[in-house]
Amino acid sequence: MGSIDSRQGNKTPFHKEESKIWTERGSKDYLVTSFSLFLVGFITFSLLYCVQPILPELTRYFHVSVTESSFAISLTTGFLAVSIFCSGATAESLGRKGIMFFSMASASFMNIFAAFLPSWDVFLIARACEGFVLGGVPAVAMAYLSEEIHPKNLGYAMGIYVGGTAFGGMFGRVAVGIMTEFTSWQMALRILGTVDLLAAIIFGLCLPNSKNFIKRTRFDVKYHAKAWSQHITRPDMFLLFGIGGLAVGSFITIFNFIDFRLVLPPFSLSSSQISFIFLSYISGMMASPAAGSWSDRIGRGPVLIAGIAIMLSGMWLTLSNHLLLMVCGVLIFTTGFFTIHSVASGWVGQLARQNKGHATSLYLLCYYMGSSIFGSLGGVFWTSGGWPRLIAYTSCLLAIATIFSTILIRRHALSIK
């Protein structure tokens, strides 16, 4: 099978499945691809959330309020959400590997550059730009996997990628917090940016070139609008988008306000002690590929429901006033979330028979919008009723996700019949 002419790709919306050159589990390309996409997840999420443990330092250094300091995260994720929506379309014309490398390398440079800025406003602009360029990564990475990995092995590969996001989110928070204690927040950001830049170079050298991607010769607004509308109007896709947004909304809500709970009696932990709660992401690293592997074996539906049940049980366990039970609850909760995200993101790639970049960009748009909107609303429940009311709120979000999952599983079963 030689290369496919781009003009041909514009005329024919589908590849024939039998004409694709799949990468299958057990091959060298599969191992290298999985490792490369693990690096993608690591780089993206370590850069996104690296400033969370140093918000108090930013407050003191730039003389801003606690609320203003949180913009260092919210602006980054906000611009990421906007960029993701656009990058799915852009990547159809520019390709997969190149846009991912450019995005990660640029964001790493910006992270280093931001550490030299003396002005809060300019620092925020740098963080916003960092989020915007990172938008070229998540949707494209998921689309690449969906196009190159054989469908029967996609769940595990997607789980490896999501595991990379868990490790990156943990590493960015914990490493920067520790380095700041021994050096400075500026040096911590510079070191992290350098590590991520080196990881991006390794990614560029390792990731195999696309075999099944058909490049579009020109940017067609009508084509992209139609592609997005086809995905968003599909009930199965709509349900998956909703499940992703509801799950991450619950996850971010808990982690946004758990610090406030742990500084209060009966825990009364210090900030440095609380930062180690992010080590719970290790459970997410292990859960993601395991969930992907199980979904390949027994189906995505059962694993998705199990993930929601695990998330709920861990969340309810955090109601305990015993620290050990609280920590166990967070670990279980984190395991459940990454199980859901791994399965849902892989399912989107499977259902999208064409225009996979558009499908994954819509999923991630809903994902980050859910994080932003539901996470912010959590503050209302924390202020009005503390942790118990916050748990009730997130339980409602997951109850809706359960309803969506049940409908999705039934529809999928009917479509198979």
C-alpha positions in Angstrom: 0.0 0.0 0.0 1.7 3.2 -1.0 0.9 6.7 0.0 -2.6 7.9 -0.6 -3.0 10.9 -2.8 -4.5 13.9 -0.9 -6.8 14.8 -3.7 -8.2 11.3 -3.5 -8.7 11.8 0.2 -10.8 14.9 -0.4 -13.1 13.0 -2.7 -13.5 9.9 -0.5 -14.5 10.6 3.1 -13.6 7.1 4.3 -10.6 4.9 4.3 -11.6 1.3 3.6 -10.7 -0.5 6.8 -8.9 -3.3 4.9 -6.6 -0.7 3.2 -5.2 0.6 6.5 -1.7 -0.3 7.7 -2.5 -0.9 11.4 0.0 -0.9 14.2 -0.8 -3.9 16.4 0.1 -4.7 20.0 3.4 -6.7 20.3 5.1 -4.9 17.5 8.1 -2.6 17.8 6.0 0.3 16.4 3.3 -0.3 19.0 5.8 0.0 21.9 7.5 3.1 20.4 4.1 4.7 19.7 2.8 4.0 23.2 6.0 5.4 24.8 5.9 8.5 22.6 2.2 9.2 23.4 3.0 8.7 27.1 5.5 11.5 26.7 2.8 13.6 25.1 0.5 13.2 28.1 3.4 13.9 30.5 4.6 17.1 28.8 1.1 18.5 28.3 -0.2 18.1 31.9 3.1 18.8 33.7 3.1 22.2 31.9 -0.6 22.9 32.5 -0.7 22.3 36.3 2.9 23.1 37.3 2.0 26.4 38.9 -0.7 25.0 41.2 1.7 24.3 44.1 3.4 27.7 43.8 0.2 29.9 43.8 1.1 31.2 47.3 4.6 32.1 46.0 3.1 33.9 43.0 0.8 35.8 45.4 3.7 37.1 47.5 6.1 37.8 44.6 3.7 39.7 42.3 1.6 41.2 45.2 -1.7 39.8 43.9 -4.7 38.3 45.7 -5.4 34.6 46.1 -8.2 34.8 43.5 -5.9 36.6 41.0 -3.2 34.0 41.5 -5.6 31.3 40.3 -5.7 32.9 36.9 -2.3 31.4 36.3 -4.1 28.1 35.9 -7.6 29.1 34.7 -6.3 31.2 31.8 -4.1 28.4 30.7 -6.8 25.8 30.6 -9.3 28.3 29.2 -7.1 29.1 26.2 -6.3 25.4 25.9 -10.0 24.6 25.5 -10.4 27.2 22.8 -7.3 26.0 21.0 -8.3 22.4 21.1 -11.5 23.2 19.2 -9.4 24.8 16.4 -6.5 22.3 16.4 -8.7 19.3 15.4 -9.5 21.1 12.2 -6.0 22.6 11.6 -4.3 19.2 12.0 -6.4 17.8 9.1 -4.3 20.1 6.8 -1.0 20.2 8.7 -0.7 16.6 9.8 -0.3 14.9 13.3 3.3 14.5 14.4 4.6 17.9 13.3 1.9 19.9 15.1 2.3 17.9 18.3 6.0 18.5 18.4 5.7 22.2 17.6 3.1 22.7 20.3 5.0 20.9 23.0 8.4 22.5 22.2 6.8 26.0 22.0 5.0 25.5 25.3 8.2 24.3 27.0 10.0 27.4 25.8 7.2 29.6 27.1 7.3 27.9 30.5 11.0 28.8 30.7 10.4 32.3 29.4 7.6 33.0 31.9 10.0 32.4 34.8 12.0 35.5 33.8 9.0 37.9 33.6 8.8 40.6 36.4 5.2 41.7 35.6 2.1 39.8 36.7 0.1 40.8 33.6 2.9 39.7 31.2 3.3 36.4 33.2 -0.4 35.7 32.7 -0.1 36.5 29.0 2.7 33.9 28.8 0.6 31.3 30.6 -2.3 32.0 28.3 -0.1 31.6 25.2 1.3 28.4 26.7 -2.3 27.0 27.0 -3.1 28.1 23.5 -0.2 26.3 21.9 -0.7 23.2 24.0 -4.2 23.0 22.4 -2.5 21.4 19.4 -1.6 18.3 21.4 -4.5 16.5 23.1 -7.0 16.2 20.3 -4.3 15.4 17.7 -2.7 12.8 20.0 -6.0 10.9 20.4 -6.7 11.2 16.7 -3.3 9.8 15.9 -3.8 6.8 18.1 -7.3 6.2 16.7 -5.9 6.2 13.1 -2.8 4.2 13.6 -3.5 1.6 16.3 -5.6 -1.4 15.5 -9.1 -1.0 17.0 -8.7 -4.2 19.1 -5.6 -2.7 20.7 -6.7 0.9 20.9 -8.0 0.8 24.5 -4.6 -0.2 26.0 -2.7 2.4 23.9 -5.2 5.1 24.9 -4.8 4.0 28.5 -1.0 4.5 28.2 -1.5 8.0 26.9 -3.9 8.9 29.7 -1.5 7.4 32.2 1.1 9.8 30.8 -1.3 12.7 31.6 -1.7 11.4 35.1 2.0 11.2 35.6 2.6 14.6 34.1 -0.1 16.2 36.3 1.5 14.6 39.4 5.1 15.4 38.4 4.4 19.0 37.5 2.7 19.7 40.8 5.0 17.7 43.2 8.3 18.4 41.5 7.8 22.1 41.2 6.6 22.3 44.8 9.7 20.5 46.1 12.1 22.4 43.8 10.6 25.7 44.9 11.2 24.9 48.6 15.0 24.3 47.9 15.6 26.9 45.1 12.9 29.3 43.9 9.7 29.1 41.9 11.5 30.7 38.9 14.2 28.0 38.9 11.6 25.3 39.3 9.7 26.5 36.2 12.9 26.7 34.2 14.0 23.2 35.1 10.6 21.8 34.3 10.5 23.6 31.0 13.9 22.2 30.1 12.9 18.6 31.0 9.7 18.9 28.9 11.7 20.3 26.0 14.0 17.4 26.1 11.0 15.0 26.3 9.5 16.7 23.2 12.7 16.2 21.3 12.7 12.5 22.2 9.1 12.3 21.1 10.0 13.8 17.7 12.7 11.3 17.2 10.7 8.3 18.3 7.1 8.6 17.1 6.5 6.8 13.8 5.1 8.9 10.9 1.4 8.5 10.2 0.5 5.7 7.9 -3.2 6.1 7.6 -3.6 9.9 7.8 -5.0 11.6 4.7 -3.9 15.2 4.4 -6.5 17.7 3.2 -5.0 20.1 0.5 -6.8 23.2 1.8 -8.6 24.6 4.8 -12.3 24.3 4.1 -14.6 26.1 6.6 -17.8 24.3 5.4 -16.1 20.9 5.5 -15.0 21.5 9.2 -18.3 22.8 10.2 -20.0 19.8 8.7 -17.6 17.4 10.4 -18.2 19.0 13.8 -21.9 19.0 13.4 -21.9 15.3 12.3 -20.2 14.3 15.5 -22.1 16.6 17.9 -25.5 15.5 16.6 -24.7 11.8 17.0 -26.4 10.6 20.2 -23.6 8.2 21.1 -21.0 10.9 20.7 -23.0 13.5 22.6 -23.3 11.0 25.6 -19.6 10.4 25.6 -18.8 14.1 25.5 -21.2 14.6 28.5 -19.7 11.7 30.4 -16.2 13.2 30.0 -17.2 16.7 31.1 -19.2 15.4 34.1 -16.4 13.1 35.3 -13.6 15.7 35.1 -15.9 18.3 36.6 -16.3 16.1 39.7 -12.6 15.3 39.7 -11.4 19.0 39.5 -14.0 20.0 42.1 -12.6 17.6 44.7 -9.0 18.6 44.1 -9.8 22.3 44.0 -11.2 22.3 47.5 -9.5 19.4 49.3 -6.7 21.7 50.3 -9.2 23.8 52.3 -10.6 20.7 54.0 -7.1 19.4 55.0 -5.9 22.6 56.5 -8.9 22.6 58.9 -9.2 20.4 62.0 -9.1 17.5 62.6 -6.4 17.2 59.9 -4.6 20.6 60.3 -2.0 19.8 57.6 0.7 22.1 56.3 0.8 23.2 52.7 3.9 21.0 52.1 2.1 18.0 53.6 -1.0 18.6 51.5 1.1 18.7 48.3 1.8 15.0 48.6 -1.9 14.3 48.1 -1.1 14.6 44.3 0.9 11.4 44.6 -2.5 9.8 44.3 -2.1 10.4 40.5 0.1 7.2 40.6 -3.1 5.2 40.9 -4.3 7.0 37.8 -1.2 6.0 35.9 -1.8 2.3 36.8 -5.6 2.5 36.3 -5.5 4.0 32.8 -3.7 1.3 30.8 -5.4 -1.4 33.0 -8.8 0.1 32.1 -7.9 0.2 28.5 -6.8 -3.4 28.5 -10.0 -4.5 30.2 -12.1 -2.6 27.8 -10.4 -4.4 24.9 -11.2 -7.7 26.6 -14.7 -7.3 28.1 -16.0 -4.2 26.4 -16.0 -0.5 27.2 -19.5 -0.4 28.8 -18.8 -2.5 31.9 -15.4 -0.8 32.6 -17.0 2.6 32.3 -19.7 1.8 34.8 -17.1 0.3 37.1 -15.1 3.5 36.9 -18.0 5.6 38.0 -18.7 3.2 40.9 -15.1 3.3 42.0 -15.0 7.1 41.8 -18.2 7.4 43.9 -17.0 5.0 46.6 -13.7 6.8 46.9 -15.4 10.2 47.0 -17.8 9.1 49.8 -14.8 7.7 51.8 -13.3 11.2 51.9 -16.2 12.2 54.3 -14.3 10.4 57.0 -12.4 12.5 59.6 -9.6 9.9 59.8 -6.6 10.9 57.7 -5.8 7.3 56.5 -9.3 6.8 55.3 -9.3 10.2 53.7 -6.1 9.4 51.7 -7.5 6.0 50.7 -10.6 7.7 49.5 -8.6 10.1 47.3 -6.6 7.2 45.8 -9.7 5.2 45.0 -11.4 8.3 43.6 -8.5 9.1 41.4 -8.4 5.5 40.1 -12.0 5.7 39.2 -11.6 9.0 37.3 -8.7 7.9 35.1 -10.6 4.7 34.4 -13.6 6.7 33.0 -11.4 9.1 31.1 -9.3 6.3 29.5 -12.4 4.4 28.4 -14.4 7.4 27.2 -11.6 8.9 25.2 -10.8 5.6 23.5 -14.5 5.1 22.7 -14.7 8.4 21.0 -11.8 7.4 18.7 -13.5 4.1 17.9 -16.9 5.6 17.1 -15.5 8.3 14.9 -15.0 6.5 11.6 -13.9 9.7 9.9 -12.7 13.1 10.9 -11.3 11.7 14.1 -9.5 15.0 14.9 -12.8 16.8 15.0 -14.3 14.2 17.2 -11.5 14.2 19.7 -11.4 18.0 19.7 -15.1 18.1 20.6 -14.6 15.6 23.4 -11.7 17.6 24.9 -13.6 20.9 24.5 -16.4 19.4 26.6 -13.9 17.9 28.9 -12.2 21.2 29.7 -15.4 23.1 29.7 -16.7 20.6 32.3 -13.6 21.1 34.3 -13.9 24.9 34.3 -17.7 25.2 34.8 -18.4 22.4 37.2 -15.2 23.0 39.1 -16.1 26.7 39.6 -19.7 25.9 40.7 -18.2 23.6 43.4 -17.1 26.7 45.3 -20.8 27.6 45.9 -21.5 24.3 47.6 -18.2 24.4 49.6 -19.0 27.9 50.9 -22.6 27.1 51.8 -22.2 23.6 53.3 -18.6 22.5 53.5 -17.3 19.1 52.4 -20.6 17.1 52.8 -22.5 19.5 50.5 -19.6 19.4 48.0 -19.7 15.6 48.0 -23.5 15.7 47.4 -23.0 18.1 44.5 -20.3 15.9 42.8 -22.4 12.8 43.5 -25.2 14.4 41.5 -22.8 15.0 38.6 -21.7 11.4 38.6 -25.3 10.2 38.9 -26.0 12.0 35.6 -22.8 10.4 34.1 -24.2 7.0 35.2 -27.5 7.7 33.4 -25.6 8.8 30.2 -23.4 5.7 30.4 -26.4 3.3 30.8 -28.1 4.9 27.8 -24.9 4.7 25.8 -24.4 1.0 26.6 -28.0 0.1 25.7 -27.6 2.0 22.4 -24.3 0.2 21.7 -25.8 -3.2 22.4 -28.7 -2.5 20.0 -26.4 -1.3 17.3 -24.4 -4.6 17.5 -27.7 -6.6 17.3 
